[in-house]
Amino acid sequence: MKTTRTIFTARWVPMIGSLALAFFQSLEVCADDDPIAPFNNDNPPRIVTTLETFRTNDVEVTQLRFESRPITTSNGVENVEIFAALCRPVVAAENLKSQIPNSKLPAILVLHGGGGNAEERRAIGWAKRGYVALASELPDIGSPEKLQSLGPFRREKYGAGHFRVINGDVTTCGIFDAVVSGLKSLALLRSQPDVDRSRVGIVGVSWGGYMTTMLSGLAGDRVRAAFSVYGCGFYDHGSAGGNSLDNLKDPVARDAWLRWLDAGRRAKGIRCPIFFAAAADDFFFFPPAMMATYDAVATPKNIVFAPNVSHAINLPGGTHGWNSETWVDMEIPWFDFQLRDRGEPFPAMTATGAKRDGDGIRVSFEVTRPATITNTAVWYTADDASWPKKKWLQLATEKGSALIPVTNAAQTIHWYAVASDARPVTVSTPMQTIEPKK
């Protein structure tokens, strides 16, 4: 058997070298012919209308629409107005109105998933914790029936524009306008007078997790921390979206989408710490795509894989239902540490080896322990089913290792280790692969 390796090998470089690498790679992300470049700036969009302002749970909510880029359709050029809910603690709102100097607040951009709309409830939850939060809508990613935004995407069937690229022009793709909306949302949030522009984070789920990765790569140091829930890039490395790309008859369209709209290709521009919350059996983003995205990030990063679930984290600090104020409980200690300097950093895990041990393979790992680790485990599969259908088996660990039984020497084995602390927070090693002897 070959020794263990990650699906895509990560390079460990010193911090100074890592930051330099991120800088030079970001130059490639912002190439001269980049169609997104004209929108990748810190200029806040014009607010077209303020719909309503109200207070709830010690939070002031302002619902508004802001101007995004016009879209050319068969009916001509149509204006686009994006709905967003801007939420801040009531005390911060009162200070603004009274023009009383007050300390700046950290801020979070909240991005909905596919078929959703503005996550106002979650933005309110962040504002209750002392953040300024903006929940905005993403054309094409949002459900036309749910969106309060205005534009031609309201007339399309959900998903119709995800991979539509006409004559190699990605500006004809619905996801392009989602990215533009995301960039303008970030600029609007950063322009708020009570926002500490050096402490702005992004969180999103599924397609919103893709967008979290995408915007973090595009915005660079305009983002201080990111938390991507079930979302990544490198669609062509294993994803339901990759299947849609493969169905494109025009290879020029496919290549253009991957070059400009794939979040994995943009991940090398990320300059902030980022956490990837991943499900090992996710129906949309498969572990190879998640690992390719993870490996493309040169800045501090962390990851967790959850076994035998899709779009869920069934581990301590994970999910407890879609109606909660966060998608994953660990979002709170992550952003509190990254944006407010509160608490402790997350543990970090590395896989350190794999070697023959009797009839099995002994795998090992290390944990960096800023907090007390309460539990570790190894999860593995030798299942040759597709990624969303693999069955993962748990092994107890002893002194940072576990013995994987080998019943068929010709099978490929995937494994990762997890560690939880008392907060609770759970992290894992990157996904590992043991190939059989040739």
N, C-alpha and C positions, 0 to 999 in steps of 0.2 A: 504493500500500500504506500502511496505517496504521503508526504507530510501534509499537515493541514495548511490551508491557505484561505484567504478571503476570496469571495467570488471575483472581486476586482481589487487588486492589491493596493492598499493605501500607502503613501509615502510619508514617513515621519521626518519632519524637518524642524530645525530650531525655530523659535518664535520669530526672530528677526527675519530669517529666510522665508518663513511662511507668509509674513506680512508683505515682504517684497514680491513674493510669488503672486500673491493675491492682487497686488497693484498692477503688475505687468500683465497678468491674465485679464484683468478688468479692461485693459486697453483693447483686447481682442473682442470682449463682450460688447464694447461700444464702438464697433468698427464704423468707418465713414459711411458705408452703405447700409447701415442698420436702419430699417424702417421705423423702429421704435425710438431711435435717438431724439427726434424732435419733441417727444413727449416725456423724455427721461430727464426731468429737471425739478427744481424745487419751487416752481411758480404756481401758487394756488389757483384753482379754477374760480371762475365767476359764479357766485351763488345767484341762481336765477330767481328763486323764490323760497321764502321761509313759510312752511306749511302750518306748523303748530309748535308751540313751546309749552311744556307741562312739567310737573314735578311728581316724582314717585320714589318712595324709599330713600329719601334724602339725596335724590339725584335729579338734576335738571336735564331734560331731554329736548333737543331742538331737531325737529324733522324738517328737512330741506331738500331741494334739488339743485345740483350744480351742473355747470355746462361742461360737456365732454366734446370730443371732436365730431363734426358733422359727418354723416355717412351718405355716400352716393348710391342711390338705388335706381331702379327702372322708373321711379316717379320723380327723379331728380335728387337734389341734395336735401337731406332731412336733418334737422337739428336733433341733438341727443341731450337729454337731461337725466342725470343720475340721482336717484333717491339715496339719502343717507340719514342716519340718526346720530347726532352728536351729543354725547352724554358726558356730564361732569358733576362732581359733588356740588350740592347746593351751596355750601360755604364758598367754594371757588367761584360759582356763578355770582353770588352776592358781592364778593370782593371785586369782580370785574365791573359790575354795574356801578359800584360805589367808587371805582377807581382807587381802591385801597391797595397799595403794594402788597403783594403776597408772593410766597415762594412758588417757583414753577413746579408743575406736576409732571410725572412720567406719563406717557401716553401709549395706547395700544390701538392698532388697526385690526378690526375683526372681520374676517372674510368667510362668507357662506360657502357651502358646498354645492354640488351639481343639483339642479332642480329646486334650489332654495331661493331665499331672498334675504334682505338685510337682517342680520342677527341682532336686533335691537335688545332683546332680553339679555343676551350675553354682554353686550356693551354696557348695559345698565349694571350688570354684575361687577364689571371691572370698575366702573365709576364709584360704586359703593365701597370699593377697596382703596379708593384714593387716586385713581387714574382718570385722565381724560381719554375717552374711548370713542371711536368712530366706527359704526357698522354701515358699510355701503353696499350697493348692489353691483353685480358684475354681469353685463350683457352676455348673452349666449350661455353662460354658466348658470344663470338664474332661470327659474321657470317663468315663461311668459305670462302664465295665469296669476302668478304671485307677485311679480315685479310691480313696484310703484314708480319705476323709472319710465321715461318716455323716449321712444325711438322705434325704428323699423323692426328691431328684434322682437318687439311685442307681437308682431304678426307672424313670426316664424314658429315652427314646431320646435320644441326643446331638442337641442343637440344638432339641429340641421346645419349650423354653421361651424361646429367644432373643428372640422378638418377640411373646410371648403377653402381652396386656394385656386384662384382663377388666373391662368397664364403666369403662374409662378409668383403672383403678387399676394403676399400674406395680409395686406391691408384689407383684402376682401373676405378674410376669415373672421368669424364671430369672436374667436378667442383673442384676436388682435384688439378688438374693442374692449374686451374684458381686461386686458393688460393695461390699456390706456386708462380705463376707469380706475383700476387699482393704483396706478401712478398718480393720478390726479387726487385720489382719495388720500394717499400718503401726504401729498403736498398740502392739501387742505388741513389735515390733522396737524402737521408740523407748523402751519401758519397761525394756529390759535395762540392768543396772547398769554395764556396761562400754561402753555406746554413747554417743557424743557426739551429743546430740540436735540439735545445730546442723549436723551433717554426715551427713544421711541422704539416700540416693538411691533411685531406683526404675528398674528395667529390666525390659522385657517384650517378648515377640515376638507378632506377629499379634494375636489377641484380647488377648493380654497387653500388646501395644503400645497397643491401644485403652485397656486398663485403666491403663497407665502414664500416658497423657494424662488419663484420667478422674480418677484419684486425685490427680495433681498439681494439677489444677484445683480439686478439692474441698478438699484439705489445705492449699493455699496455702503459707505460710512454714514448715509442718512438713516440707517437702521442700526439700532444698538443690540437687539436680540430678536430671535425668531423661534417659533414653535410650529412645526408642520405636522398636522395630524392626518395620517393615512394619505399623504400626498407627496409626490416627488417629481422627477423628470425621467429622461431617458426612456421615453415611451417605447422605443424600438428594442429595448432590452428585456421587455416582459411586462405587458400591461394590456388591459382590455382596450385602452386607447390605441395601443400598438396594432391591435387587430384591425381597427378602423383605418389606421395609416396604411397597413398592408393592402387594404382593399382599394386604395386610390390607384386609378389606372394610369395616372400621370406621374412618372417618377420625379419630374421637376417640382411638382406640387408637394410631394412627400419630402423631398430634400429641403425645400424652402421652409416647410413647416418645422422640420427638425432643427434647421439652422437657427431660425429666428424665434420660434414659439415653444421649443422644448425647454422646460425649466432646468433639465440636467445640463444642457449646454451653457446655460446662464449661471450655473451654480459656482463656477470658478470665480465669479465676481463677488461672491458673498464675503463680507469683511467682519461679520458679527458672529458671536456664538449662536449655534442653531441646534435645536433638538428635533429629531425625527421620531415620531411615535408611529410604529408600523405593526401591522398584523401579518403574521407569517403566512396565513391563508387568505390574504386580502383578495377580493374579487376583482379589484381594479388595478392596483399597483402591486406587482409581484416582487419578491425579495431581490432578484437580480437588478431590477430597475432602481429599487431603493438603495442597494449597495453601490451601484454606479454613481448615483447622485451623491451619496454620502462620501464616496472616495474623491469626488470632484471638488469637494469643499476643502480649502486650505486653512481655514480658521478653526478655532476650538469648536468641537462638535460632539454630540452625544446621540445615542440611539437606543431604542428598546424594540424588540420583536416580541409580540404576544402570540402564544401557540394556539392552534386549532380554532381560530376565530377570524372573522372578516369585519373590517371597520369597527373594531373594538379593541380595548386593552384590558384583558382579564387578569391583571396583575396588580399588586398593591400600588396605589396612586393612580390607577387607571380610570376606566369609565364606570359610571353608575346610572346610565340612562341618557337619552338624547334630550331630555327636558331640563337638565341641570344648567347652571350658569356657565360652566366650562365644559368642553368636550372631554377633557382629561384632567383629573384632579391635579396632576403634576404641573399643569400650566401655572398654577398660583405660586408655588415656591420657586419655579424657574424664573418667572418675570420679577418676583419680589427680589431675588438675588441679583439678577442681571440689570434691572432698571432702578432698584431702590437700595441696593447694597444691604439687603436684609437676609438673614439666614446664612446657610452654608452652600458651597457649590455642590453640584450633583456628583455622585461617585462616577468614576470612569473605569471601564473594563477593557482589557485586552486579552486576546487568546495567545497563549505562549507556546503551544506545541501539541503534537499528537504522535504517539509511538505505539508499536505493538506491545501488548501485555497479555500473554497467554492466548486465549481465543478471542480477545477483543482489542480495542484501541483505547489507550488511556489519553484523554484530552485534558489540557490544563489551561488555566486562566489566572489573571491577576486583577485585583480590585484596588483602585485608589480610594481610600476611606476618609473623606472629610467628616463623615458622620458614622455612627455605629451601624454596621451591616447586621441585619436581623435574619437574613435568609439568602442562600444561593442555591442554584439548581442548574443543571444542564438539560437542554431539550435537543432531541435529535430525530432524524427521520432517514430511513433507507427506502422510503416509499417512492416508486417510480411514477406515481400519478402526477398530473399537472400540479403546478404550484398551489392553486386554490383548493386542491383536494388532498393534499398530503396530510398524513396523520403523524403528529408529533408526539414523542414519548419522553417522559420525564425521568431523569436520573438524579439520585442524591449525590452530593459532593462531599469530599473529604480532603482538607488541606489544599483546596484550589484545584481539584481534579475530579474526574469521573471516568468510569470504564464503560465504553460503548460496546455492547455485544455485537459480534459480527457473525451473522448466520449465512451470508452469501458474499464471498470475497469479490464477486464481480459487480456488486452494487455500489453506486455512489452514495456517500453519506453526507448529509448536511447537519450542522449542529451550531448551537450558540449557547452561551452561559448567561444567566441573569443574576442580578443581585438587588436586594431591597434593603432600604433603611427604615428607621422608625417614623419618618415624617407622615406618610410613607412615600418614598420615591423608588422606582425600579428602573434600572438601566440594563443593557446587555452588551455583550461583545458584538462586533460586526458578525454577520453570517459567515460561517466557515464551511468549506467543502473538502472532503477527503475523496480523492479519486482512486479507483481500483488500479492495481498493477496492470500494465498493458501486456 
